[in-house]
Amino acid sequence: MASQGTSSPKIHVLGFPVPGQGHITPMMHVCKKIAARDGFIVSFVNVESLHDEIIKHWRAPSNTDLRLVSIPLSWKIPHGLDAYTLTHSGVPLLCWPWGVEQNTNAKLVIHDWKIGAGFARGANGLIGRGDIEKTLREVMDGERGKQMKDTVEVLKCKARKAVESGGRSAASLDGFLKGLSSQ
C-alpha cells in the first residue's frame, strides 16, 4: 500500500494484544506511538466483546493512519480492572498465581519490584481465609503496604520518563521502527 503523495510503501503493523488484564492498554499506547511516525499504518485488533469499552477510551492521534478492528470473540474483563491501570494509579498488587506466566509475574511483583504481596499456602495446598485477611490488612494498613505504595510511585515516575520523548523505552521503540523502515 503506497502512502499518498509518495511512492514508498508504508509498513503495516498489526497490534493484537492478548485480550486480558494488563495487555490491552499498553499495546494501545505502543500502537499510537508507532502510528505517529511517518511511513506506518497500524491496525489495533480487539475482540467484539470489548470493542465498545475500547472505543470509549480510543483517541487516535491526529494525522496518523491508525485503525481499530474487532474480531468475533467473547472475552469479559471487569470494567477498569487491569494491572496497568492499577499500578499507574499507585495501587499495590495482590498476587494469586494459577500458572503459566503468572508465577513469573508474581515473583517480579513481590520479590523484585516489591510492589505487591502474595498468599501463603497451607499444608493442604490451599490459601486460608486468615491468610487472605492478614495479607489484605498488611497491604491496606501496614508498613509494608505503605512501602509498596511508595515504591509504586517511584516506578511510575521512572516508567513515565522512559516512555517520554528521549526516554529509554521511546529510544528503543524508535530504533526498532528505524530498523523496520530501513529494510
C-alpha positions as CSV (number, residue, x, y, z in Angstrom):
1,M,0.0,0.0,0.0
2,A,1.6,3.3,-1.1
3,S,1.3,6.4,1.0
4,Q,-0.4,9.4,-0.5
5,G,2.0,11.8,-2.3
6,T,5.0,9.4,-2.3
7,S,5.8,6.2,-4.0
8,S,7.4,4.4,-1.0
9,P,5.2,1.8,0.7
10,K,4.0,2.2,4.2
11,I,4.8,-0.6,6.7
12,H,1.6,-2.1,8.1
13,V,1.9,-3.0,11.8
14,L,-0.7,-5.2,13.4
15,G,-1.2,-4.7,17.2
16,F,-3.0,-7.7,18.6
17,P,-2.9,-7.8,22.4
18,V,-4.0,-10.8,24.5
19,P,-7.5,-9.7,25.4
20,G,-6.7,-9.9,29.1
21,Q,-5.8,-7.8,32.1
22,G,-2.7,-5.6,31.6
23,H,-2.3,-6.3,27.9
24,I,-4.7,-4.0,26.0
25,T,-3.8,-0.6,27.3
26,P,-0.1,-0.9,26.9
27,M,-0.4,-2.3,23.4
28,M,-2.8,0.6,22.5
29,H,-0.1,3.1,23.7
30,V,2.6,1.4,21.6
31,C,0.3,1.3,18.6
32,K,-0.4,5.1,18.9
33,K,3.4,5.8,19.2
34,I,4.1,3.8,16.0
35,A,1.2,5.4,14.1
36,A,2.6,8.8,15.0
37,R,5.7,8.1,12.8
38,D,5.8,8.6,9.1
39,G,5.7,5.5,7.0
40,F,3.5,3.3,9.2
41,I,-0.1,2.1,9.1
42,V,-1.3,0.5,12.4
43,S,-4.3,-1.8,12.9
44,F,-5.2,-2.3,16.5
45,V,-7.2,-5.6,16.8
46,N,-9.5,-6.2,19.7
47,V,-12.4,-8.6,20.4
48,E,-16.0,-7.8,19.8
49,S,-17.0,-8.2,23.5
50,L,-14.5,-5.4,24.4
51,H,-15.0,-3.2,21.4
52,D,-17.5,-0.7,22.9
53,E,-15.3,-0.3,26.0
54,I,-12.2,0.3,23.9
55,I,-14.0,2.8,21.7
56,K,-14.8,4.9,24.8
57,H,-11.0,5.3,25.5
58,W,-9.8,5.3,21.9
59,R,-8.3,8.7,20.9
60,A,-6.3,8.2,17.7
61,P,-3.6,10.9,17.3
62,S,-4.4,13.3,14.5
63,N,-2.7,12.9,11.2
64,T,-2.0,9.2,11.7
65,D,-3.0,6.1,9.9
66,L,-4.4,4.2,12.9
67,R,-7.3,1.7,12.6
68,L,-9.4,0.0,15.2
69,V,-10.5,-3.5,14.1
70,S,-12.6,-6.1,16.1
71,I,-12.9,-9.8,15.7
72,P,-15.7,-12.1,16.9
73,L,-14.6,-13.5,20.2
74,S,-16.1,-13.1,23.7
75,W,-13.7,-12.1,26.5
76,K,-15.0,-10.4,29.6
77,I,-12.8,-8.2,31.8
78,P,-14.2,-6.5,34.9
79,H,-14.6,-2.8,33.9
80,G,-11.4,-0.8,34.6
81,L,-9.5,-3.6,36.4
82,D,-6.2,-4.4,34.9
83,A,-2.7,-4.3,36.4
84,Y,-1.6,-1.5,34.1
85,T,-4.4,0.8,35.3
86,L,-3.9,-0.2,39.0
87,T,-0.1,0.2,39.1
88,H,-0.4,3.5,37.2
89,S,-2.8,4.7,40.0
90,G,-0.3,3.8,42.7
91,V,-2.1,0.7,43.9
92,P,-0.1,-2.3,45.2
93,L,-0.9,-5.7,43.7
94,L,-2.1,-8.8,45.3
95,C,-0.8,-11.9,43.6
96,W,-2.5,-15.2,43.5
97,P,-0.9,-17.0,40.5
98,W,-2.6,-20.0,38.9
99,G,0.1,-21.0,36.4
100,V,1.8,-20.2,33.1
101,E,3.4,-16.8,33.2
102,Q,1.5,-15.7,36.4
103,N,4.2,-17.4,38.6
104,T,6.9,-15.3,37.0
105,N,4.8,-12.2,37.2
106,A,4.1,-12.8,40.9
107,K,7.8,-13.2,41.6
108,L,8.6,-10.0,39.8
109,V,5.8,-8.0,41.6
110,I,6.5,-9.4,45.0
111,H,10.3,-10.1,45.3
112,D,11.9,-8.0,42.6
113,W,9.8,-4.8,42.3
114,K,8.4,-5.1,45.8
115,I,5.0,-3.6,44.8
116,G,2.8,-6.5,45.8
117,A,2.1,-9.3,48.2
118,G,1.2,-12.9,47.8
119,F,-0.5,-15.5,49.9
120,A,1.0,-18.4,51.8
121,R,-0.5,-21.8,51.0
122,G,-1.3,-24.2,53.9
123,A,-0.2,-27.8,54.2
124,N,-3.2,-28.8,52.2
125,G,-2.1,-26.5,49.3
126,L,-5.0,-24.1,49.9
127,I,-4.9,-20.4,50.9
128,G,-6.7,-19.9,54.2
129,R,-9.2,-17.2,55.0
130,G,-7.0,-16.0,57.8
131,D,-4.0,-15.6,55.5
132,I,-6.1,-13.6,53.0
133,E,-7.3,-11.3,55.8
134,K,-3.8,-10.9,57.2
135,T,-2.3,-10.0,53.7
136,L,-5.1,-7.6,52.9
137,R,-4.7,-5.8,56.2
138,E,-0.9,-5.7,55.8
139,V,-1.3,-4.1,52.3
140,M,-4.1,-1.7,53.2
141,D,-2.9,-0.5,56.6
142,G,0.5,-1.9,57.4
143,E,4.0,-0.5,57.0
144,R,4.7,-2.9,54.1
145,G,1.7,-1.6,52.3
146,K,3.0,2.0,52.7
147,Q,6.4,0.9,51.4
148,M,4.7,-0.8,48.4
149,K,2.8,2.4,47.6
150,D,5.9,4.5,47.8
151,T,7.8,2.1,45.5
152,V,4.9,2.1,43.0
153,E,5.1,5.9,42.9
154,V,8.9,5.7,42.2
155,L,8.4,3.1,39.5
156,K,5.5,5.1,38.0
157,C,7.8,8.1,37.6
158,K,10.6,6.1,36.1
159,A,8.1,4.4,33.6
160,R,6.8,7.8,32.6
161,K,10.3,9.1,31.9
162,A,11.2,6.0,29.9
163,V,8.3,6.5,27.5
164,E,8.7,10.2,27.1
165,S,10.5,11.5,24.0
166,G,14.2,10.8,24.6
167,G,13.5,8.2,27.3
168,R,14.9,4.7,27.1
169,S,11.8,2.9,26.0
170,A,11.0,5.6,23.5
171,A,14.5,5.4,22.1
172,S,14.3,1.6,21.9
173,L,11.0,1.8,20.0
174,D,12.4,4.4,17.7
175,G,15.4,2.2,17.0
176,F,13.2,-0.8,16.3
177,L,11.0,1.2,13.9
178,K,14.0,2.7,12.1
179,G,15.3,-0.8,11.6
180,L,11.9,-1.8,10.1
181,S,11.9,1.2,7.8
182,S,15.4,0.6,6.5
183,Q,14.7,-2.9,5.3
